[in-house]
Amino acid sequence: MKIKLAQVIFAVESASEAFQEYFDTQTGQSVALADPDITGERDEELADLIINFPGRFLPFPSKYEIHEYRIMADFVDELRPGAAREELAGAIRGKGAFRRFKNGIRYHRLE
């Protein structure tokens, strides 16, 4: 089953400590399970489904699990040796790394 990037982005951006977002592989929908200690809400039916069918519900990463710098560095490491790789490896060092990386991607048409 495919999942739309927009669905993943929405789940990650809307994540909070009060809710854990999951992708339901059976329906293709995103579901959110509230933390009852924080929200006071209990969804026993969803909690039971998640526990009893662990392969069905895939947790989305929290905003704390996504490391933008590591994603850029991994991308650069996967590039073939050459000018683009060398330039981007230098671009992600120091202040302004995200802007330089984005500009380098555009310049080398790696989008």
N, CA, C and O atoms as a GROMACS GRO file, in nm:
protein
  444
    1MET      N    1   0.084  -0.118   0.000
    1MET     CA    2   0.000   0.000   0.000
    1MET      C    3   0.088   0.124   0.000
    1MET      O    4   0.187   0.131   0.074
    2LYS      N    5   0.054   0.219  -0.082
    2LYS     CA    6   0.127   0.344  -0.088
    2LYS      C    7   0.063   0.445   0.005
    2LYS      O    8  -0.056   0.440   0.036
    3ILE      N    9   0.147   0.538   0.050
    3ILE     CA   10   0.098   0.646   0.135
    3ILE      C   11   0.144   0.777   0.073
    3ILE      O   12   0.257   0.787   0.024
    4LYS      N   13   0.058   0.875   0.075
    4LYS     CA   14   0.091   1.005   0.017
    4LYS      C   15   0.185   1.080   0.111
    4LYS      O   16   0.169   1.078   0.233
    5LEU      N   17   0.283   1.145   0.052
    5LEU     CA   18   0.378   1.224   0.129
    5LEU      C   19   0.306   1.329   0.213
    5LEU      O   20   0.345   1.355   0.327
    6ALA      N   21   0.204   1.390   0.158
    6ALA     CA   22   0.129   1.493   0.231
    6ALA      C   23   0.068   1.436   0.359
    6ALA      O   24   0.057   1.506   0.460
    7GLN      N   25   0.028   1.310   0.355
    7GLN     CA   26  -0.030   1.245   0.472
    7GLN      C   27   0.077   1.228   0.581
    7GLN      O   28   0.050   1.248   0.699
    8VAL      N   29   0.196   1.190   0.540
    8VAL     CA   30   0.307   1.173   0.635
    8VAL      C   31   0.344   1.308   0.694
    8VAL      O   32   0.361   1.322   0.815
    9ILE      N   33   0.357   1.409   0.609
    9ILE     CA   34   0.395   1.542   0.656
    9ILE      C   35   0.292   1.595   0.755
    9ILE      O   36   0.328   1.649   0.859
   10PHE      N   37   0.164   1.579   0.723
   10PHE     CA   38   0.060   1.626   0.813
   10PHE      C   39   0.069   1.556   0.948
   10PHE      O   40   0.058   1.620   1.053
   11ALA      N   41   0.089   1.424   0.946
   11ALA     CA   42   0.098   1.348   1.072
   11ALA      C   43   0.216   1.392   1.157
   11ALA      O   44   0.204   1.406   1.279
   12VAL      N   45   0.329   1.416   1.094
   12VAL     CA   46   0.448   1.457   1.168
   12VAL      C   47   0.432   1.599   1.220
   12VAL      O   48   0.466   1.627   1.335
   13GLU      N   49   0.381   1.689   1.137
   13GLU     CA   50   0.366   1.828   1.179
   13GLU      C   51   0.259   1.846   1.286
   13GLU      O   52   0.269   1.938   1.368
   14SER      N   53   0.158   1.762   1.287
   14SER     CA   54   0.052   1.776   1.386
   14SER      C   55   0.078   1.692   1.511
   14SER      O   56  -0.003   1.692   1.604
   15ALA      N   57   0.189   1.622   1.513
   15ALA     CA   58   0.222   1.537   1.628
   15ALA      C   59   0.242   1.622   1.753
   15ALA      O   60   0.290   1.735   1.747
   16SER      N   61   0.203   1.565   1.863
   16SER     CA   62   0.223   1.630   1.992
   16SER      C   63   0.244   1.521   2.096
   16SER      O   64   0.231   1.402   2.068
   17GLU      N   65   0.276   1.563   2.215
   17GLU     CA   66   0.294   1.465   2.323
   17GLU      C   67   0.161   1.404   2.363
   17GLU      O   68   0.158   1.296   2.423
   18ALA      N   69   0.052   1.469   2.330
   18ALA     CA   70  -0.080   1.422   2.370
   18ALA      C   71  -0.136   1.313   2.279
   18ALA      O   72  -0.227   1.240   2.319
   19PHE      N   73  -0.083   1.301   2.158
   19PHE     CA   74  -0.135   1.204   2.063
   19PHE      C   75  -0.022   1.132   1.990
   19PHE      O   76   0.080   1.193   1.957
   20GLN      N   77  -0.039   1.002   1.966
   20GLN     CA   78   0.051   0.925   1.881
   20GLN      C   79  -0.024   0.897   1.753
   20GLN      O   80  -0.133   0.840   1.755
   21GLU      N   81   0.035   0.936   1.641
   21GLU     CA   82  -0.026   0.915   1.510
   21GLU      C   83   0.018   0.781   1.453
   21GLU      O   84   0.134   0.742   1.466
   22TYR      N   85  -0.076   0.710   1.388
   22TYR     CA   86  -0.048   0.581   1.325
   22TYR      C   87  -0.104   0.581   1.184
   22TYR      O   88  -0.201   0.650   1.154
   23PHE      N   89  -0.041   0.501   1.098
   23PHE     CA   90  -0.093   0.475   0.964
   23PHE      C   91  -0.158   0.339   0.968
   23PHE      O   92  -0.093   0.240   1.002
   24ASP      N   93  -0.287   0.333   0.935
   24ASP     CA   94  -0.361   0.208   0.932
   24ASP      C   95  -0.344   0.147   0.793
   24ASP      O   96  -0.399   0.196   0.695
   25THR      N   97  -0.266   0.039   0.785
   25THR     CA   98  -0.235  -0.022   0.656
   25THR      C   99  -0.357  -0.089   0.593
   25THR      O  100  -0.358  -0.115   0.473
   26GLN      N  101  -0.458  -0.116   0.671
   26GLN     CA  102  -0.579  -0.179   0.618
   26GLN      C  103  -0.669  -0.076   0.548
   26GLN      O  104  -0.727  -0.105   0.444
   27THR      N  105  -0.680   0.041   0.606
   27THR     CA  106  -0.771   0.143   0.550
   27THR      C  107  -0.698   0.252   0.472
   27THR      O  108  -0.759   0.322   0.391
   28GLY      N  109  -0.567   0.268   0.497
   28GLY     CA  110  -0.492   0.375   0.434
   28GLY      C  111  -0.511   0.510   0.503
   28GLY      O  112  -0.463   0.612   0.452
   29GLN      N  113  -0.578   0.511   0.615
   29GLN     CA  114  -0.605   0.634   0.688
   29GLN      C  115  -0.506   0.653   0.803
   29GLN      O  116  -0.443   0.558   0.849
   30SER      N  117  -0.495   0.776   0.847
   30SER     CA  118  -0.416   0.807   0.966
   30SER      C  119  -0.512   0.808   1.085
   30SER      O  120  -0.626   0.854   1.075
   31VAL      N  121  -0.464   0.756   1.196
   31VAL     CA  122  -0.543   0.756   1.319
   31VAL      C  123  -0.456   0.811   1.431
   31VAL      O  124  -0.334   0.798   1.428
   32ALA      N  125  -0.520   0.872   1.529
   32ALA     CA  126  -0.447   0.930   1.641
   32ALA      C  127  -0.499   0.868   1.771
   32ALA      O  128  -0.619   0.863   1.796
   33LEU      N  129  -0.406   0.821   1.851
   33LEU     CA  130  -0.440   0.764   1.981
   33LEU      C  131  -0.397   0.864   2.088
   33LEU      O  132  -0.280   0.898   2.100
   34ALA      N  133  -0.495   0.909   2.165
   34ALA     CA  134  -0.468   1.007   2.270
   34ALA      C  135  -0.397   0.941   2.387
   34ALA      O  136  -0.422   0.825   2.419
   35ASP      N  137  -0.309   1.016   2.450
   35ASP     CA  138  -0.247   0.973   2.575
   35ASP      C  139  -0.344   1.010   2.687
   35ASP      O  140  -0.364   1.128   2.715
   36PRO      N  141  -0.405   0.910   2.751
   36PRO     CA  142  -0.508   0.941   2.851
   36PRO      C  143  -0.454   1.019   2.971
   36PRO      O  144  -0.529   1.091   3.037
   37ASP      N  145  -0.326   1.004   3.000
   37ASP     CA  146  -0.268   1.078   3.112
   37ASP      C  147  -0.261   1.228   3.084
   37ASP      O  148  -0.265   1.309   3.176
   38ILE      N  149  -0.250   1.263   2.956
   38ILE     CA  150  -0.241   1.405   2.919
   38ILE      C  151  -0.378   1.461   2.883
   38ILE      O  152  -0.414   1.570   2.927
   39THR      N  153  -0.454   1.386   2.804
   39THR     CA  154  -0.580   1.439   2.751
   39THR      C  155  -0.702   1.400   2.834
   39THR      O  156  -0.805   1.469   2.830
   40GLY      N  157  -0.691   1.293   2.909
   40GLY     CA  158  -0.808   1.243   2.981
   40GLY      C  159  -0.901   1.162   2.892
   40GLY      O  160  -1.001   1.108   2.939
   41GLU      N  161  -0.867   1.152   2.763
   41GLU     CA  162  -0.948   1.078   2.666
   41GLU      C  163  -0.899   0.934   2.657
   41GLU      O  164  -0.779   0.907   2.661
   42ARG      N  165  -0.993   0.842   2.646
   42ARG     CA  166  -0.958   0.702   2.629
   42ARG      C  167  -1.032   0.646   2.508
   42ARG      O  168  -1.154   0.659   2.498
   43ASP      N  169  -0.958   0.583   2.418
   43ASP     CA  170  -1.018   0.516   2.303
   43ASP      C  171  -0.975   0.370   2.314
   43ASP      O  172  -0.880   0.325   2.248
   44GLU      N  173  -1.047   0.297   2.398
   44GLU     CA  174  -1.012   0.157   2.425
   44GLU      C  175  -1.017   0.072   2.299
   44GLU      O  176  -0.935  -0.018   2.282
   45GLU      N  177  -1.112   0.100   2.211
   45GLU     CA  178  -1.125   0.020   2.088
   45GLU      C  179  -1.001   0.034   2.001
   45GLU      O  180  -0.946  -0.065   1.954
   46LEU      N  181  -0.957   0.158   1.978
   46LEU     CA  182  -0.838   0.181   1.897
   46LEU      C  183  -0.714   0.126   1.966
   46LEU      O  184  -0.629   0.065   1.902
   47ALA      N  185  -0.702   0.147   2.095
   47ALA     CA  186  -0.586   0.097   2.170
   47ALA      C  187  -0.578  -0.056   2.160
   47ALA      O  188  -0.469  -0.110   2.142
   48ASP      N  189  -0.691  -0.124   2.170
   48ASP     CA  190  -0.693  -0.270   2.158
   48ASP      C  191  -0.653  -0.315   2.017
   48ASP      O  192  -0.579  -0.412   2.002
   49LEU      N  193  -0.702  -0.245   1.915
   49LEU     CA  194  -0.665  -0.279   1.777
   49LEU      C  195  -0.514  -0.264   1.756
   49LEU      O  196  -0.450  -0.350   1.695
   50ILE      N  197  -0.459  -0.156   1.807
   50ILE     CA  198  -0.315  -0.132   1.790
   50ILE      C  199  -0.234  -0.240   1.860
   50ILE      O  200  -0.133  -0.287   1.806
   51ILE      N  201  -0.276  -0.279   1.979
   51ILE     CA  202  -0.204  -0.383   2.054
   51ILE      C  203  -0.220  -0.520   1.989
   51ILE      O  204  -0.123  -0.595   1.978
   52ASN      N  205  -0.341  -0.553   1.947
   52ASN     CA  206  -0.370  -0.687   1.896
   52ASN      C  207  -0.331  -0.708   1.749
   52ASN      O  208  -0.317  -0.822   1.705
   53PHE      N  209  -0.314  -0.600   1.674
   53PHE     CA  210  -0.276  -0.610   1.533
   53PHE      C  211  -0.158  -0.517   1.506
   53PHE      O  212  -0.172  -0.418   1.435
   54PRO      N  213  -0.041  -0.549   1.563
   54PRO     CA  214   0.074  -0.458   1.554
   54PRO      C  215   0.122  -0.432   1.411
   54PRO      O  216   0.175  -0.324   1.385
   55GLY      N  217   0.108  -0.524   1.319
   55GLY     CA  218   0.151  -0.503   1.182
   55GLY      C  219   0.056  -0.414   1.104
   55GLY      O  220   0.093  -0.360   0.999
   56ARG      N  221  -0.064  -0.398   1.154
   56ARG     CA  222  -0.164  -0.316   1.084
   56ARG      C  223  -0.139  -0.168   1.105
   56ARG      O  224  -0.158  -0.088   1.013
   57PHE      N  225  -0.098  -0.129   1.224
   57PHE     CA  226  -0.081   0.011   1.259
   57PHE      C  227   0.067   0.046   1.269
   57PHE      O  228   0.138  -0.005   1.356
   58LEU      N  229   0.112   0.132   1.180
   58LEU     CA  230   0.252   0.173   1.178
   58LEU      C  231   0.262   0.312   1.239
   58LEU      O  232   0.198   0.406   1.190
   59PRO      N  233   0.342   0.328   1.344
   59PRO     CA  234   0.352   0.460   1.405
   59PRO      C  235   0.428   0.558   1.317
   59PRO      O  236   0.532   0.525   1.261
   60PHE      N  237   0.375   0.678   1.305
   60PHE     CA  238   0.447   0.784   1.238
   60PHE      C  239   0.556   0.833   1.333
   60PHE      O  240   0.538   0.828   1.455
   61PRO      N  241   0.667   0.880   1.280
   61PRO     CA  242   0.769   0.935   1.370
   61PRO      C  243   0.718   1.064   1.433
   61PRO      O  244   0.639   1.138   1.374
   62SER      N  245   0.766   1.088   1.553
   62SER     CA  246   0.732   1.214   1.617
   62SER      C  247   0.824   1.322   1.562
   62SER      O  248   0.923   1.291   1.496
   63LYS      N  249   0.792   1.446   1.590
   63LYS     CA  250   0.876   1.554   1.542
   63LYS      C  251   1.014   1.547   1.607
   63LYS      O  252   1.109   1.607   1.556
   64TYR      N  253   1.027   1.476   1.718
   64TYR     CA  254   1.155   1.463   1.786
   64TYR      C  255   1.242   1.354   1.724
   64TYR      O  256   1.362   1.348   1.749
   65GLU      N  257   1.182   1.268   1.644
   65GLU     CA  258   1.256   1.159   1.581
   65GLU      C  259   1.309   1.194   1.442
   65GLU      O  260   1.383   1.116   1.383
   66ILE      N  261   1.272   1.309   1.392
   66ILE     CA  262   1.316   1.350   1.259
   66ILE      C  263   1.430   1.450   1.273
   66ILE      O  264   1.414   1.556   1.332
   67HIS      N  265   1.543   1.414   1.219
   67HIS     CA  266   1.662   1.498   1.228
   67HIS      C  267   1.696   1.547   1.089
   67HIS      O  268   1.755   1.476   1.008
   68GLU      N  269   1.657   1.671   1.062
   68GLU     CA  270   1.674   1.726   0.928
   68GLU      C  271   1.819   1.723   0.882
   68GLU      O  272   1.847   1.693   0.766
   69TYR      N  273   1.911   1.755   0.972
   69TYR     CA  274   2.052   1.755   0.933
   69TYR      C  275   2.095   1.615   0.891
   69TYR      O  276   2.165   1.599   0.791
   70ARG      N  277   2.055   1.512   0.966
   70ARG     CA  278   2.093   1.374   0.934
   70ARG      C  279   2.035   1.335   0.798
   70ARG      O  280   2.100   1.263   0.722
   71ILE      N  281   1.915   1.380   0.767
   71ILE     CA  282   1.854   1.350   0.638
   71ILE      C  283   1.937   1.411   0.525
   71ILE      O  284   1.962   1.347   0.423
   72MET      N  285   1.980   1.537   0.543
   72MET     CA  286   2.064   1.602   0.441
   72MET      C  287   2.197   1.527   0.425
   72MET      O  288   2.240   1.500   0.313
   73ALA      N  289   2.260   1.493   0.537
   73ALA     CA  290   2.390   1.425   0.532
   73ALA      C  291   2.377   1.288   0.466
   73ALA      O  292   2.463   1.249   0.387
   74ASP      N  293   2.272   1.215   0.496
   74ASP     CA  294   2.250   1.084   0.434
   74ASP      C  295   2.228   1.099   0.283
   74ASP      O  296   2.276   1.017   0.204
   75PHE      N  297   2.155   1.202   0.244
   75PHE     CA  298   2.131   1.228   0.102
   75PHE      C  299   2.264   1.252   0.030
   75PHE      O  300   2.290   1.195  -0.076
   76VAL      N  301   2.347   1.338   0.089
   76VAL     CA  302   2.477   1.369   0.028
   76VAL      C  303   2.561   1.243   0.017
   76VAL      O  304   2.627   1.220  -0.084
   77ASP      N  305   2.560   1.160   0.122
   77ASP     CA  306   2.638   1.036   0.120
   77ASP      C  307   2.594   0.940   0.010
   77ASP      O  308   2.675   0.860  -0.038
   78GLU      N  309   2.468   0.948  -0.031
   78GLU     CA  310   2.416   0.858  -0.135
   78GLU      C  311   2.446   0.906  -0.277
   78GLU      O  312   2.430   0.830  -0.373
   79LEU      N  313   2.489   1.031  -0.290
   79LEU     CA  314   2.519   1.083  -0.424
   79LEU      C  315   2.646   1.019  -0.480
   79LEU      O  316   2.736   0.981  -0.406
   80ARG      N  317   2.650   1.007  -0.612
   80ARG     CA  318   2.772   0.959  -0.678
   80ARG      C  319   2.883   1.061  -0.657
   80ARG      O  320   2.856   1.181  -0.647
   81PRO      N  321   3.007   1.016  -0.649
   81PRO     CA  322   3.118   1.111  -0.637
   81PRO      C  323   3.115   1.210  -0.753
   81PRO      O  324   3.089   1.174  -0.867
   82GLY      N  325   3.143   1.335  -0.721
   82GLY     CA  326   3.143   1.438  -0.825
   82GLY      C  327   3.123   1.575  -0.764
   82GLY      O  328   3.124   1.592  -0.642
   83ALA      N  329   3.104   1.672  -0.852
   83ALA     CA  330   3.093   1.812  -0.810
   83ALA      C  331   2.973   1.835  -0.719
   83ALA      O  332   2.986   1.905  -0.618
   84ALA      N  333   2.857   1.778  -0.752
   84ALA     CA  334   2.737   1.800  -0.670
   84ALA      C  335   2.758   1.748  -0.529
   84ALA      O  336   2.724   1.815  -0.431
   85ARG      N  337   2.814   1.629  -0.518
   85ARG     CA  338   2.838   1.570  -0.385
   85ARG      C  339   2.935   1.655  -0.305
   85ARG      O  340   2.912   1.682  -0.187
   86GLU      N  341   3.043   1.697  -0.367
   86GLU     CA  342   3.142   1.778  -0.297
   86GLU      C  343   3.084   1.912  -0.252
   86GLU      O  344   3.105   1.955  -0.139
   87GLU      N  345   3.010   1.976  -0.342
   87GLU     CA  346   2.952   2.106  -0.308
   87GLU      C  347   2.851   2.093  -0.195
   87GLU      O  348   2.853   2.172  -0.100
   88LEU      N  349   2.763   1.993  -0.203
   88LEU     CA  350   2.661   1.977  -0.100
   88LEU      C  351   2.722   1.933   0.033
   88LEU      O  352   2.671   1.971   0.139
   89ALA      N  353   2.827   1.855   0.029
   89ALA     CA  354   2.894   1.816   0.153
   89ALA      C  355   2.948   1.939   0.226
   89ALA      O  356   2.942   1.947   0.348
   90GLY      N  357   3.001   2.033   0.151
   90GLY     CA  358   3.048   2.158   0.211
   90GLY      C  359   2.934   2.249   0.252
   90GLY      O  360   2.945   2.322   0.350
   91ALA      N  361   2.825   2.245   0.177
   91ALA     CA  362   2.711   2.334   0.203
   91ALA      C  363   2.643   2.304   0.336
   91ALA      O  364   2.586   2.395   0.397
   92ILE      N  365   2.647   2.180   0.381
   92ILE     CA  366   2.574   2.145   0.503
   92ILE      C  367   2.655   2.166   0.630
   92ILE      O  368   2.615   2.122   0.738
   93ARG      N  369   2.767   2.232   0.618
   93ARG     CA  370   2.850   2.260   0.735
   93ARG      C  371   2.825   2.403   0.782
   93ARG      O  372   2.829   2.497   0.703
   94GLY      N  373   2.799   2.419   0.910
   94GLY     CA  374   2.791   2.552   0.970
   94GLY      C  375   2.657   2.622   0.953
   94GLY      O  376   2.560   2.565   0.903
   95LYS      N  377   2.656   2.747   0.995
   95LYS     CA  378   2.536   2.829   0.992
   95LYS      C  379   2.490   2.851   0.847
   95LYS      O  380   2.571   2.875   0.758
   96GLY      N  381   2.359   2.841   0.826
   96GLY     CA  382   2.302   2.859   0.692
   96GLY      C  383   2.300   2.731   0.611
   96GLY      O  384   2.276   2.735   0.490
   97ALA      N  385   2.325   2.617   0.675
   97ALA     CA  386   2.335   2.489   0.604
   97ALA      C  387   2.208   2.456   0.526
   97ALA      O  388   2.215   2.409   0.412
   98PHE      N  389   2.092   2.478   0.585
   98PHE     CA  390   1.968   2.440   0.518
   98PHE      C  391   1.945   2.522   0.392
   98PHE      O  392   1.906   2.467   0.289
   99ARG      N  393   1.969   2.651   0.398
   99ARG     CA  394   1.953   2.738   0.282
   99ARG      C  395   2.053   2.699   0.173
   99ARG      O  396   2.015   2.688   0.056
  100ARG      N  397   2.181   2.680   0.210
  100ARG     CA  398   2.282   2.643   0.110
  100ARG      C  399   2.251   2.507   0.048
  100ARG      O  400   2.271   2.488  -0.072
  101PHE      N  401   2.205   2.414   0.128
  101PHE     CA  402   2.170   2.281   0.078
  101PHE      C  403   2.056   2.293  -0.024
  101PHE      O  404   2.064   2.235  -0.133
  102LYS      N  405   1.952   2.367   0.010
  102LYS     CA  406   1.839   2.385  -0.080
  102LYS      C  407   1.882   2.451  -0.211
  102LYS      O  408   1.841   2.410  -0.319
  103ASN      N  409   1.965   2.553  -0.201
  103ASN     CA  410   2.014   2.620  -0.321
  103ASN      C  411   2.101   2.526  -0.405
  103ASN      O  412   2.093   2.528  -0.528
  104GLY      N  413   2.182   2.445  -0.340
  104GLY     CA  414   2.266   2.348  -0.411
  104GLY      C  415   2.185   2.242  -0.483
  104GLY      O  416   2.219   2.201  -0.594
  105ILE      N  417   2.077   2.198  -0.420
  105ILE     CA  418   1.987   2.100  -0.482
  105ILE      C  419   1.928   2.160  -0.610
  105ILE      O  420   1.922   2.095  -0.714
  106ARG      N  421   1.884   2.284  -0.600
  106ARG     CA  422   1.825   2.350  -0.718
  106ARG      C  423   1.929   2.371  -0.827
  106ARG      O  424   1.902   2.348  -0.944
  107TYR      N  425   2.046   2.414  -0.788
  107TYR     CA  426   2.152   2.443  -0.886
  107TYR      C  427   2.189   2.317  -0.963
  107TYR      O  428   2.208   2.321  -1.085
  108HIS      N  429   2.198   2.206  -0.894
  108HIS     CA  430   2.237   2.080  -0.958
  108HIS      C  431   2.116   2.000  -1.009
  108HIS      O  432   2.130   1.889  -1.059
  109ARG      N  433   1.999   2.060  -0.996
  109ARG     CA  434   1.873   1.998  -1.042
  109ARG      C  435   1.856   1.857  -0.987
  109ARG      O  436   1.828   1.762  -1.060
  110LEU      N  437   1.873   1.846  -0.854
  110LEU     CA  438   1.859   1.717  -0.788
  110LEU      C  439   1.724   1.703  -0.720
  110LEU      O  440   1.703   1.610  -0.643
  111GLU      N  441   1.631   1.794  -0.747
  111GLU     CA  442   1.499   1.793  -0.683
  111GLU      C  443   1.421   1.672  -0.730
  111GLU      O  444   1.307   1.653  -0.688
   0.00000   0.00000   0.00000
